[in-house]
């Protein structure tokens, strides 16, 4: 019942549900206490609303956002509480006392202070916002001052509103004791603190505290581009949840020959990127991006098909390539939009055949097989479980945008799969790692995800008290304790290294200080490897686990697992690199033959029905190599899907970059010869100026 309430209220935990209930009930109680009147009841109910409101705001609760949308936002709730205190005074017969007038005047003046305070905070943020956000880009050509203290601007409106507490407490105390001094002091404190908070913001509007103007910043970026001369660009635009789609390419870009550059469009995504030495340039404004000079670049790579790609696709002096963010048999892997690119790069022969079968207009000669450079961290299977009992990873994909029942096994088969794994005759350890988009479209998928997480956690708790595992737990106790200590040490050090410069800097300040530091990046890489080892050591090889969030990474889970259950997605194609047994669910109930015909990646898989009765075959294969009848098929499928092991994927990738860059250069040379000494695109300058709303067009952008 509680889990149902949590789902319906769209809250993340029982404590959040309790806070929501207390807040919704608290305000009527405050009103009732003011009407009765009962000062003690009012004080208790008021305190509950303060605490519940504060908690929900810090949890970014859905309820709080909903209240804002129906015009019952935080300022209104604070004003309501203040007015109810005034009503309490009137009901107590104090309407003609100085305390009453002081309370009314205090709250009116305090509410009036919200406007200048909010205006100042907003203006400071606007004047600290640059047209770009950068990492590893030298912007020393412009002066970027330090950001205001984080304590001043973070949740500034909420902090300002909470300064009414001295007045609320003082006036209530005065009403209860009969000593009006408490009320006068509280009111003076509230107004004084409000004035001080507003006044301390004023200096940050001075010219020497602002970020440089847009023109100066864009000029500095242009100068840097001219000096750096990028040759290969990774372009990305996406939602806040899509950072993983670009993060998977960071290591590959770092190993790309030439001078790589990552161009992004959403500010919020920059903070979610992993550590890299590759320069990152985030340009939210389309007109600013189109005015930049990328004339040195010859290849632009796209990890997603989104509308904002058009702002870079319009540049004819470079060749455009779709590389995607995974290789699978999903329809997204053969999107007809892919025709707009000069080439489409796929992992192996399967990707080429997939486009031929789909017949969406992508020509075979425009498809290049480059392997999957990201798969280097995946360890190859040695044929036997690495621990006394096998580990099975269940990594379902999300429900997708189209409602196709075959997208994910969660809805129809997820509970059956996990139940059979947990109740298997021969014990296995279960690692459950759901897709980060789970529940984004279909709330039923999120409900099933919650249920499965509860099942795995319950089974883990039961196994922890099972006498069969007591000896293992006792033997591993010392190592686990040491690993947890190491984990805390590594996490503390990683937190210190997380951001260069001082804590609390804003985007502008971080753009100034975030220059690549090879020693820092090397240490972070070592620490992440140490973190991963300590994490898995800190938990027993027999302990079921639910893994969510960015760490441990999916490939780390691959390396821990002896087998996997998943759906049609790039997860399956990537797991095939390990050579380990795997199972895929035919959630749409196509039948084994048709399911394998339509989906290349499952041709060496154990095919599960929604009842998951076929799991015994997978469990037998992970426990005993002699029972693994699909081992040879997996080897053949691995080469078909992911390409040959030699040359390596990164060598194939760089060879493809070189070949396409040569084509781009040949094209540009030919154009120059045809139009004489004119700059490329100069003939379209007039029309381009109109498109960019008056911004000076860059020759490379034409």
N, C-alpha and C positions, 0 to 999 in steps of 0.2 A: 504493500500500500504506500509506504514511504517512497519507494523507488518510482512508483507511478506519479506521485505528487511532485517529485523532483523533476520528472520528465515533462509533466504538464506545465510546471512553473518555469521550466527552462533554467534551472539553477544547477550548479555544479556539484553540490554536496549537501549533506544533511544540515550542516551548520549554516549554509547559505539559505536553505529552505526555512530554517528556524528564524534567521534574521529577517527574512522577507515577511514571515508571518507576524513577527513581533512589531515590525515597522507598520504594517497595514492595520494591525489591531491597536498599536500604540497611540496613533493620532486620534481615533475616536475616544480612547480612554482619557487623553489629555483634555479633549473637549468636554467630556462628561465630568471630569474633575473640576474644570473651571466653572461649570454650570451648577454643580452641587451646592456650594463650592467645598473642596477638600484639598488643602495645600499639600499634605503628605502624599496623597494619591497623585496629585499633579506632578510633584517632584519625581516620584518613581516612574510614572508613565513618560514624563519628559526625558528623563535620563535614558530610558529604554529606546526611545525614538532617536536620540542622539547617537547612541552606540550602534543600533541596527543600521541607521543611515550611513554612518561612517564605515562600517564593515562591508556593506553592499557596494559602496562606491569603490572601495579598495579591491573588491573582487570583480569590478566592472560588470555588475549584475545586469542581466537582461531586464529585470523588473525596473531598475533605475532608469534604464534607457527608455523603456515603455512609458514611465511616468513623465519623462521629459517631453515625449511626443504628444501626450495629452494635456500638456500645459500645467503639470503639477511637478515641475522640476524642483531642484534643491532650493533655490531662492524663495519659491512660493511656500515650500514646507517650513523653512526657517521663519518666514514672515507670519505664517499661520500660528506657529508656536508662540511667537512674540505677542500676537494679537490675543491669543487665548490667555496669556498671562495678564494682559491688560483687562480682559474680561473677568478674570479671577479677582483682580483688585476691586473692580466695580461690584462684583457679587459679594465681596467681603465688606462692602460699605465704605470703601476707601476712595470713591470717585471724586471727592472734594478735597483730598489731601494733597500736599506737595509731592508725595511719592508717586501718585497717579500721573500728575502732569510731567514729572521727570521721566517716568517710564515711557509715556506716549512720545514726548519730545526726543528722548534717546533713541527709540526704535525708528522714528521717522528720519532723524538725522543719519542714523547708522545705515538704514536702507538707502538713503540718498547717496551715501559714500560708495555704495557698490558700483555706481555708474562710472565715476572718475577712476576708481581702482581698476575696474574691468577694462576701461578704455586704455589706460596706461599699459596694463599687462598685454593686451592685444597688440597695441602699437609697438611695444618693444619686440614682441615675437615677430611681427611683420618686418620690422627694420633689422632683425637678425636673420631673416630668411634670404638666402642667396638663390639665384636662378639655377644653381647646380649644387650637387653634393658630390664630394670626391673622396677617394682613397688612393693613396700612393701617387698623388698628382701634386707637383710642386706649385703652390699658389703664392709663393713669397713675393711675387710682383705686386701684390696688393696687401694692404695691411688689414688683417682680420683680428680685432680685439677679442679678449677673453669674454666668454659668455657671462651673463649675470649669475649669481649663485643659484644653484638649482632649487634651493629652499624657497626662493622668492617667487619663482614662476611655475614650479610644478604644482598642479592642483591649486593655483593661486585663488581662484574663486571660492573653492571649498574652504581654504584656510581663512580667507577674509570673513566668510559667513560664520565660522566657528568663533570668531572674536566676540560674538554676542554672549558667550558664556559668562563672563564677569557680570554683565548687566542682569542676565537671567537669574544667576545664583544670588546676586546681591539683592535684587528686588524681591525675590521669593523669601530670602532670609529676613528682609525688613518686614515683609507682610506677616511672617511667622513670629517674629520677636517683638514687633512694635517699634523697633529702633530704625528710623528712616535713614540713618547714616550709612547702613549697609547698602541700601539701594543707591544712594547718591555716589558712594565710592565705586560701586559696580558699574553704574552708568558712565561715570567719568573714565573708568578704566577701559570700557568698551570703545567709547568714542576716541579716547587718546590712542589706543592701540590701532584702531582703524585709520586714524589720521597719520600715525607713524608709518604703518604699512604702505599707505598710499604715497607718502612723501619719499620713502626710500627707493621707490621705483623711478622717481623723476630723473635722477642723475643718469640713468641708463638710456635716456633719450638724447643725451648729448652726442654731438657728432663723433667724438672720439670713442664712443662706446658702440656705435652702430656697425653693422657689417657694410662692406663696400657696396656701392650702387651696382645695379645689374650690369650696366655698361662696362664698368671697370672689371668686374668679375669675368664677364664673357670675353673681354679683351685679353685678360690674363690666361684664360683657358685656351683661347686661340693662339697665344704666344707659345704656351706649353705644347699644344698639338703640333705647331710648326717645328719645335725643337725635338720632340719625341718621335714624330713621323711614324705613327702606328701603321703596321702592315696587315694585321689580321684583327678583326673586331668580332666579339661575341655580343650580340644585341639581345636584350631581354626586356619584356614587359609582362606583368602578370599581377594576380591578386596577392594579398598579404600571405596567403597560405601556400603560395607557389615558389617560395624561395628555394626549395629543394631542387626545383627544375634547373636552376642556374648553378646551385652549389655543386651539383654532380659534375659540372664541367670545369670547376676552378683548377683542379690539378692538371687536367688536360691542357687548359690554356697556359698554365705555367710552363708546360713542357713544349708548347708550340714554338716552332722556329720563328725567328724574326722578332718583331716588337708587338706583342698582343695588347689589346685594350678591351675592356668590358664596358659596354654602354648600356645603361639602364634608364627606366622612365619613371619608376615610382620611388619616392623618397623613403617610404616605410620599409622597403625591401632591403635597402643598403645595410641597415643595422642587423639584418638577419643573415647576411652573407658570412661564410666562413673566412678564416684567415687566408690571405693570399698576398703575394708580392706583385701581382698583375695590377696595373692601374685601373681604377674604376671611376667612371664618369657617369653620374646620374643627371639627366637633363629632362625634367618633367615637362617643360614647355615645348610643344611641337615647333613653334616658330623659332625658338632658340636653337633647337637641334638642327633644323633645316638651314640655319644660317652659319653653321660650323663647317670648317674646312677639313674634310677627311680625304683630301686628294692623294695622300700617301698610301692609304689603305687599298688593298687589292682584293681581299676576301672578307665577306661579312657572314657570320654564322648565326642562325636563328634557332633557339631552343624551344620556341612555342609559336603556334599560329594565332596571332592576335591582331586586332585592328590597327594598333599603333605601329606595326611593322612597316606600314606604308611610308612612314616618315623617313625610313632608311632605304627601303626598296626603291625609292625614287632616284637614288644616286647611281648613275650609269657607269661611273669610272671604276666600280668594284663589282665583283661577282658575288651573287647571293646564294647561300646554301642553307637548306633546312637540315638540321642535325637532330632535332627533337629532344625529348627528355626520357627516352626509353624505347625499347624495341619489342613490340608485341604484335599479336594478331588482332588487337582492338581496331575498330574502325578509325580511331584517331590516328593510327599509324599509316593510313592511306587516305588522308584528308585531301579532297580535290583542290583545296587552296594551295597545295604543294606545287601546282603547276607554275606559280608565279616566280619560283626560284630558278636560278640557272642550273643548279644541281641539287639532288637529294642524296644525302649520305646515309647509308644503312650499314648494319653490322656485317652481315654476310649475304650469301646467295638467297636466303629466305626472304629478306627484305626486298630484293629485286623481283623475285617471283610474286610477292604479295602485291606489288604495284601492277604487275602485268595482269594478275588475276582480277584486280579491282577495276582496271581500265578507267582510271579517273583523269587521264590526260597527261600523266607524267611519262615521258619517253624513256625507253630503256637506256639510251645513250647518255641520258642525264643523271643516271643513278650510279653512284660510286660506292664500292664496298670498302669500308675503312676499319672494320672490327669495332670493339668496344673498349676504348682505352681506360674507362672508369673501372673495369673489372679486375684490374691488377691486384687489388687487395684481397680478392677471394681466393681462399686456399683450396687446393684440389684434394678430393677425397682419397683416403688411403685404403678404403675397402672395408674397414671395421669401425665400430663406434669408438670414439676417443675416451669414453667413460664406461664404467661397468653397466650402465643402462643407457639406451639410446635417447637422444634428444630430438624431438620433432617440433619444427617451427610451423605455426599456423599464421600465415600472412595474407589475409584476404585483401582484395582491392576494394575500392569504394563503389557506391551504387551508380555512379555516372550521371550524366545530365538527361539521358533519354528514357529512363525508367525500364530499360531492357532487363528482364529477369536473369539473363545470362551474365550480366556484368559482374555480379558479386555472389559469392556463396553464402554470405552472412545471413541474408533474409530467409532462405529456404533450407540451408544445410548447416549453417554455422554452429548452432547448438548441438546438432547431432554429431558433427565432426569432433568437437571438443569433448563431448560426453564420452564418445567411444575411445578417444585418446586417454582420457583420465581414468576410464574404467577398463583399460586394456588388460588382458589376462597376464601378459608379461609387462611389467612396469616400464613406463617411459616417462621422460621429463617433457613437459609441454612449455614452449615459449610462444606466447601470443603477442603478435605485433600488428595492430590494425593500421589501415591507411590513414594518414592525417586528415583526409577529406571525408572520412566516414560520417554520415549523418548530415552532410552539407545540403543535400537535396531531399532525402527521404528520412524523416525523423524515426521511422520504424527501424532503419538500419542502425541508428545511434542507440535505440532501445535494446536491440539485440547485442550490440557491442557492449553495452553496460552489463547485460546479463552474462555474457561470456566472461568478461573481466571478473565479475563476482564469482562465477563458477571456478575459474582458475585460482583466484585468491583463496577461496574456501578450501579447495583441494590442497593447496600449498600449506594452509594452516593445519589441515588434518594430517598431512604427511609429516609435518614437523613434530606431531605428538605420537606418531606411529612407532611402536617399539622396533619395527623392522629397520628403521633408519637411525635409531639412536646411536649405534656404534659409529656409523659414518659421521654423524653430527658431532660426536665427541672427539673423533680423530681429527676432524677439520676445524675444530673450534679455535685453536691457536692460530692457524693460517688465516682463517676468516677474520679474526680480530685484528691481526697485523695488516691484512688487506684493507679493512675498513679504515684503519689509521692512515694507511698510505693513500687511500682514496680521498680522505679529508685534506691531507697535505697537498695532493695534486690539485684538487679543486680550488683550494685557497690560492695556490700559485697561479693557476689558470685565471682566476678572477683578477689577480693583480696584473696579469699580462693582457687581459681581455681588450682593453682600449688604451692606446697611447695617450700621453698627456694626463692632465688632472681629471679627477672624477667630477661628473656633473656638467661637462661641456656640452654645448648644443651642436647641431649639424655644422654650423659655420666654423666653430672652433675645432671640431674633429676633422673637418676638411683641411684645416691648416696644419694640424699636427700629425695626421695619419700618413706619414711617409714610411715606405717599406724599410724594415729593420731586419736584415737577414738573420742576425743572432737571435732576436726575439722570435721570429717565425720558426727557426730551427728548434728553439726550446719548446715552443708550443707544440710542435710536431712530436717531440720526444715525450712531452707530458701527456698528450692525448693517447699515445701508445701505452704509456704507463697506466693511465686512467682505465683504459679498456681491460688491461690485464688484471688490475686490482679489482675492477667491478665484478668480473666473472669469477675471480677467486673468492671474493667476499660472500658469494652465494654458493651453496652446495650444488654439486653436479646432479643431485636428485631433486632440487627445488624447482617447482613450477614457477614461471615468471610471466608477468605482464609487462611488456616494454612499450612505452609511449614516449613521445617527445623526440628530440633530435639525437639523444644519446641513450643507449648504444645505437650505432648506425645499423641499417639493415644488413649491410655486408658483414658486420661483426656478428650479427645473429646467424647469418649463413655459416660462418666459420665455427660457431658453437653447435650448430645442428648437424644431425646425421641424416635427416630427411626433412621434407617440407610438404605442406599442403597449401595450395594457393588457388588463384583464379587466372583467367586469361588476362595477363598484364605483362609489363616488362619485368616484373619480379620473377616470373617463371623463366623468361629468357636469360636473365642474369644468373639465376640459380643454376641453370644448366652448365655454366662455366665451372661449377664445383665438381661436376661429375656424380653428384649424390642422387639417390632415389628421390622421386617427388611424385605427388599426386595432384590432380586438378579436378575440380568439381564441374560436372555437366549440369549446371543449375537450370538451364533452359530445357533439359531433358530431350536433347536432340538424338540421343543414342550414341553408343561408342563409335561406330563406324563413321557416322556423319560428323560427330564432334571432332574426330581426328582429321577428317577431310577438310573441315573448315578452319582448323586451328593447328598450324604447323608445330607450335611449341609443345603440344600435348602428345605427339606421336611416340614419345618414349616415356610417357607418364602412366601411372595407375589412374584410371578414370573412375571417379566417384559419382555415385548417384546422390540424390539429396538425402537419402537415408544413411549414406556413408558406410554401408556394409562392406564395401571393398577395401576398407582401410587395413584389414588383416594382411593383405598382400604387401602393402607398403611397409608395415611393421615387421613383417618377415624379412623383407629385403634389407632394411637398415640393421637388423640384428645379425643376419647371416649372409655373407656374400654368395654362398652356394644357392640361396633362394632368390637371388636377384636376377631374374630372367631378362631384365631390360637393360643391363649394364652396357652391352655392345651397342644397342640402339641409341643410348644416350651419347656415346662417343661419336657416332656418326651424326646425330642431330646437333651436337655442339659445334661441329665444324660447319654444318649447313647454316645454322643460325648466326654464329658469331665469327665465322671466318677461320682461316688457318692460324696456328700458333706462331708461325714464322712467315714473313717478318712480323714483329710484334705490332700490336694495335697502334701504339703511338708512332711507330715508324710508318705504318700505312697512312695514318692520319696526317702526318707531316708531309708525306709524299703527295697526298691529295691536295693539301694547301699549296704546295709548290707548283703543282701542275695547273691548278685553277688560277693562281696568281699570274702565271706565265700567260694564260689565256686572256686575263684582264689586261695585262700590259700590252699584249699584241693588239687587242681591240682598241686601246687608247692610242697606241702609235698609229694605227690605221686611220682613226678619226682625225688625228692631228694632220696627217698627210692630206686628208680630203678637204679639210677646212683651212689649211695653211697654218699660219702662226697664231691664229686665234686660240684663246683659252677654251678648254672643253666646256660646253654649255653656254658660252658667251652669247650665242645666237638667241637663247631663250631668256636672256636676262630680264627683259621687260615683263614678260608674263610671270617669271619667277618672283619678281619684286612684288607683284600684286598678290601672289599666293602667300607670301610671308608677311603680309600686312605691313609693308614698308621696311622690313628688316633687310639689311644689306645682304644679298645672296652670296654664298660662297661658290666659287667656281666648281668645286668638287660636288656640290649638291645639286648640280644641274644636269 
